[in-house]
Amino acid sequence: MAADTTVYKEIEGKGGDYYSLIGWLGVVVIAALYAVYNMEHYGHVVTGMTNAVVWGTPHVFAVFLIVAASGALNVASISSVFGKHHYKPLARLSAVTAMALLAGGLMILVLDLGRPDRLIIAMTYYNFKSIFAWNIILYNGFFVIVLAYLWMMMEKRMTPHSSKIGLFAFLWRLILTTGTGSIFGFLVARPGYDAAIMAPLFIAMSFAFGMAIFILIINVAYRGTGRPLGDVILFKMRNLLGVFIAAVLYFTVVQHLTNLYAAEHLDVQAFILMDGGIYTFLFWVVQVGIGGLFPLALLFNPATGRTCQGIAVASVLVIIGGLAQMYVIIIGGQAFPLLMFPGMEVSSSFFDGVLHPYTPSHWEVMLGLGGIAVALLIIAVGVKYLPLLPTSLSDAKIDPHHKAEEA
Amino acid sequence: MNEKTMSTPETDVDTSRRNLLKGGAAAAVVTLAPGVTLRTVEAAVTGPATSAQRWGMLIDATAPEHLWDLAVEACKAEQGWGPEYNTSGKANPLTDPQWIRKVSVKDPKTGAKATLPVMCQHCAKPPCVDVCPTGASMKRADGIVLVDKHICIGCRYCMMACPYSCRSFVHEDVKNQRPHMPRGKGTVESCTLCVHRVDAGQKPACVEALNNAGSNAIIFGDLNDPNSDISRAVAKHVTQRIRADLDLEPGVHYRGI
């Protein structure tokens, strides 16, 4: 393979746009910390969470970001594991984005704990039968491996060996997303979760969400700095995003079809797919329509799929659809009552046998947005102080031979 | 904070996980770290919990419904939970803990009804223990499932895993806590099978309340002892366990659902 001639350079980051971006993100982070103060001072009673819906909006944001994190590493993996050299110039940013998204997601998860002050306990007491405990190890390991990977890519002496750790990082991320999906897949008590398909579904989701976020970051970074961004790399990412969206739709179809076949799961399926109110709306309209079919149409329609705006809009829609999908899976799965006595009508003062209400509180939304802001802050600061972004992603730089075909 | 002290002598519970508390029953005060101590209850504890016992209950769901109100009230008074223990003084039905509750079940096809109390089922294979990342959710050797409030981080995964909705999260500050049962905002709690009473040779509060009312609707005892009342009763009647299909082997048996 030809030597990498890409020139990486820190962005200037001096203009008003950059500082106002940093400022706004800072405001969102401070708002999130204020929300956390309230949730911890008064307790979770100030949130919309209850004894029935125990994981709320913070988990929607957190799991979304954690899943997207492993997907964002994909661009680096494609170049070093699958040898697609076109993606090589983006590998550094891909690694940083992955770590930033994971950090944002984990921040939400930790600050939503009943006792976030006991984080040290989570790091020192392990129940190895718990998929949650495995995830703590997988998340920490992800940081270490991706940091090493980034260093090897950036340190000239180590660059020839970076593909080995790239392969390791790729395998690790697959296991990590399997672990995240299994948090739900292993819940035998809940008819909305308990399914092995959660793991591959989450992997497909990670590819799509991570790629959508990455496309947007590239767009903003290159438009914002005036560096050249050609169509070749953009269209390649567009094609990948399309395939990933289709994969998510495929696993979603299989997930529900399999459950529809089992009589015992018909009620929960009817709830999500037909008469679940907000959950049914979010599923069909936002997740499948706005977040799946519509972006697919945008990406593969020549009028929109060949424009930067069309691809960016499709990416935004995938993110919105992804958040909706997380909401349906996490909240919808809890809103449906546990079947303590299948086939019987059950009632109690503890809300047995009824659909559980849940309305997100503004504190929860603030915390969730804070996680996103932290991720973006890390990226924004990272590209200013580290040589992560190539000075050019023009078609001539990426692949002069393909220019004629793609244009 | 009160939860720094825990008076229940959590004796030899799955030892691999609970080495920290080894020998806790023998000492009056165990210092874990500066300022963090475990105090043992005054009542005599005869020794560590062992698997020689398997504590369980047999609940007669055909008993008069008002008895379950007695059981719930007895639990509240014994353990100090319920809206009146919220520091705010306000009842929040969606977030207030319920360690034991009265559940009504009706067969929509036949109209047959039953009312029964549901509390932690003290499973032999408890999913809440499996999923707990820190090991705070634990099972003692004698089958009692507990939450170690010193290492519960409040992640609520156990609540996601419990098929019986038997765990509650402390959503706000609580007051008037019982010395034997400190509760902490931000941690998870559930029926302890009145472990502090059982270790002192007494019956759980709900069982005693029914006995005082002249009822044997809940029989408590050692399922491993063939001569115990509960063993004789479960040998005589076919009993049911909630969601028996999940094969979690709850220690709480029912009749007449």
HADDOCK unambig.tbl for C-alpha pairs under 7 A between the chains (distance, minus, plus):
assign (segid A and resid 42 and name CA) (segid B and resid 172 and name CA) 5.97 0.50 0.50
assign (segid A and resid 43 and name CA) (segid B and resid 171 and name CA) 5.10 0.50 0.50
assign (segid A and resid 43 and name CA) (segid B and resid 172 and name CA) 4.58 0.50 0.50
assign (segid A and resid 43 and name CA) (segid B and resid 185 and name CA) 6.60 0.50 0.50
assign (segid A and resid 43 and name CA) (segid B and resid 186 and name CA) 6.70 0.50 0.50
assign (segid A and resid 44 and name CA) (segid B and resid 171 and name CA) 4.74 0.50 0.50
assign (segid A and resid 44 and name CA) (segid B and resid 172 and name CA) 6.59 0.50 0.50
assign (segid A and resid 45 and name CA) (segid B and resid 95 and name CA) 6.72 0.50 0.50
assign (segid A and resid 45 and name CA) (segid B and resid 171 and name CA) 4.84 0.50 0.50
assign (segid A and resid 45 and name CA) (segid B and resid 172 and name CA) 5.81 0.50 0.50
assign (segid A and resid 50 and name CA) (segid B and resid 94 and name CA) 5.44 0.50 0.50
assign (segid A and resid 50 and name CA) (segid B and resid 95 and name CA) 4.86 0.50 0.50
assign (segid A and resid 51 and name CA) (segid B and resid 94 and name CA) 6.44 0.50 0.50
assign (segid A and resid 51 and name CA) (segid B and resid 95 and name CA) 5.44 0.50 0.50
assign (segid A and resid 51 and name CA) (segid B and resid 168 and name CA) 5.70 0.50 0.50
assign (segid A and resid 51 and name CA) (segid B and resid 169 and name CA) 6.25 0.50 0.50
assign (segid A and resid 54 and name CA) (segid B and resid 156 and name CA) 6.49 0.50 0.50
assign (segid A and resid 113 and name CA) (segid B and resid 153 and name CA) 6.43 0.50 0.50
assign (segid A and resid 113 and name CA) (segid B and resid 154 and name CA) 5.19 0.50 0.50
assign (segid A and resid 113 and name CA) (segid B and resid 155 and name CA) 5.15 0.50 0.50
assign (segid A and resid 114 and name CA) (segid B and resid 153 and name CA) 6.13 0.50 0.50
assign (segid A and resid 114 and name CA) (segid B and resid 154 and name CA) 4.04 0.50 0.50
assign (segid A and resid 114 and name CA) (segid B and resid 155 and name CA) 6.44 0.50 0.50
assign (segid A and resid 114 and name CA) (segid B and resid 186 and name CA) 3.69 0.50 0.50
assign (segid A and resid 114 and name CA) (segid B and resid 187 and name CA) 5.93 0.50 0.50
assign (segid A and resid 115 and name CA) (segid B and resid 153 and name CA) 4.91 0.50 0.50
assign (segid A and resid 115 and name CA) (segid B and resid 154 and name CA) 5.53 0.50 0.50
assign (segid A and resid 115 and name CA) (segid B and resid 186 and name CA) 5.49 0.50 0.50
assign (segid A and resid 116 and name CA) (segid B and resid 153 and name CA) 6.78 0.50 0.50
assign (segid A and resid 118 and name CA) (segid B and resid 153 and name CA) 5.86 0.50 0.50
assign (segid A and resid 121 and name CA) (segid B and resid 151 and name CA) 6.45 0.50 0.50
assign (segid A and resid 122 and name CA) (segid B and resid 134 and name CA) 5.81 0.50 0.50
assign (segid A and resid 125 and name CA) (segid B and resid 134 and name CA) 4.85 0.50 0.50
assign (segid A and resid 125 and name CA) (segid B and resid 135 and name CA) 6.96 0.50 0.50
assign (segid A and resid 126 and name CA) (segid B and resid 133 and name CA) 5.96 0.50 0.50
assign (segid A and resid 126 and name CA) (segid B and resid 134 and name CA) 4.88 0.50 0.50
assign (segid A and resid 126 and name CA) (segid B and resid 135 and name CA) 6.58 0.50 0.50
assign (segid A and resid 127 and name CA) (segid B and resid 132 and name CA) 6.76 0.50 0.50
assign (segid A and resid 127 and name CA) (segid B and resid 133 and name CA) 5.28 0.50 0.50
assign (segid A and resid 127 and name CA) (segid B and resid 134 and name CA) 5.37 0.50 0.50
assign (segid A and resid 127 and name CA) (segid B and resid 135 and name CA) 5.12 0.50 0.50
assign (segid A and resid 129 and name CA) (segid B and resid 130 and name CA) 5.64 0.50 0.50
assign (segid A and resid 129 and name CA) (segid B and resid 131 and name CA) 6.78 0.50 0.50
assign (segid A and resid 130 and name CA) (segid B and resid 130 and name CA) 5.53 0.50 0.50
assign (segid A and resid 130 and name CA) (segid B and resid 131 and name CA) 4.26 0.50 0.50
assign (segid A and resid 130 and name CA) (segid B and resid 132 and name CA) 5.78 0.50 0.50
assign (segid A and resid 130 and name CA) (segid B and resid 133 and name CA) 5.31 0.50 0.50
assign (segid A and resid 131 and name CA) (segid B and resid 131 and name CA) 6.40 0.50 0.50
assign (segid A and resid 132 and name CA) (segid B and resid 131 and name CA) 6.73 0.50 0.50
assign (segid A and resid 132 and name CA) (segid B and resid 133 and name CA) 5.29 0.50 0.50
assign (segid A and resid 133 and name CA) (segid B and resid 133 and name CA) 4.51 0.50 0.50
assign (segid A and resid 187 and name CA) (segid B and resid 161 and name CA) 5.53 0.50 0.50
assign (segid A and resid 189 and name CA) (segid B and resid 161 and name CA) 6.00 0.50 0.50
assign (segid A and resid 189 and name CA) (segid B and resid 162 and name CA) 6.47 0.50 0.50
assign (segid A and resid 189 and name CA) (segid B and resid 163 and name CA) 4.62 0.50 0.50
assign (segid A and resid 338 and name CA) (segid B and resid 163 and name CA) 6.71 0.50 0.50
assign (segid A and resid 340 and name CA) (segid B and resid 163 and name CA) 6.85 0.50 0.50
assign (segid A and resid 340 and name CA) (segid B and resid 164 and name CA) 6.24 0.50 0.50
assign (segid A and resid 340 and name CA) (segid B and resid 242 and name CA) 6.65 0.50 0.50
assign (segid A and resid 340 and name CA) (segid B and resid 243 and name CA) 6.19 0.50 0.50
assign (segid A and resid 344 and name CA) (segid B and resid 105 and name CA) 6.35 0.50 0.50
assign (segid A and resid 344 and name CA) (segid B and resid 106 and name CA) 5.62 0.50 0.50
assign (segid A and resid 344 and name CA) (segid B and resid 107 and name CA) 4.93 0.50 0.50
assign (segid A and resid 344 and name CA) (segid B and resid 108 and name CA) 6.34 0.50 0.50
assign (segid A and resid 345 and name CA) (segid B and resid 105 and name CA) 5.66 0.50 0.50
assign (segid A and resid 345 and name CA) (segid B and resid 106 and name CA) 4.98 0.50 0.50
assign (segid A and resid 345 and name CA) (segid B and resid 107 and name CA) 6.22 0.50 0.50
assign (segid A and resid 345 and name CA) (segid B and resid 108 and name CA) 6.42 0.50 0.50
assign (segid A and resid 346 and name CA) (segid B and resid 103 and name CA) 6.93 0.50 0.50
assign (segid A and resid 346 and name CA) (segid B and resid 104 and name CA) 5.64 0.50 0.50
assign (segid A and resid 346 and name CA) (segid B and resid 105 and name CA) 4.66 0.50 0.50
assign (segid A and resid 346 and name CA) (segid B and resid 106 and name CA) 6.46 0.50 0.50
assign (segid A and resid 347 and name CA) (segid B and resid 103 and name CA) 5.83 0.50 0.50
assign (segid A and resid 347 and name CA) (segid B and resid 104 and name CA) 5.22 0.50 0.50
assign (segid A and resid 347 and name CA) (segid B and resid 105 and name CA) 6.70 0.50 0.50
assign (segid A and resid 348 and name CA) (segid B and resid 102 and name CA) 6.14 0.50 0.50
assign (segid A and resid 348 and name CA) (segid B and resid 103 and name CA) 4.78 0.50 0.50
assign (segid A and resid 348 and name CA) (segid B and resid 104 and name CA) 6.22 0.50 0.50
